[in-house]
Amino acid sequence: MAEEELGYNPMENIKKYLSKKGQVLNMVTMIVIGIMVLIFTIFAVLFGIAKLNPSALLTGAESTAMAHLQSNLTSGVSQFAQYIPIILIVLGVVMAISGIVILIVYVRRMSGGTGL
């Protein structure tokens, strides 16, 4: 009772978190941030391996293993990079279909109130 008298209503805070507004934008933002973190992590690992490869700390066997690891990582990244256009096309088609579905839903909601 004291919180309500002071103008603080805890249910308002809960309603803010349960609101569905802005969910798509937040999801897209988190996906973009996740992809950026993945890219920076890949570059950091490749940079670290490239710096260790000619190091004097490594003997013959370790140097060979590091060279194989470096070639394996770079070939894996380049193979994955070949699929990026396909992934982006699929994402574009999914977003286009989602936009059309959302448009249809809103048009049906709008026409429901006009008596058509």
Beta strands, then each sheet from edge to edge (+ up, - down):
end
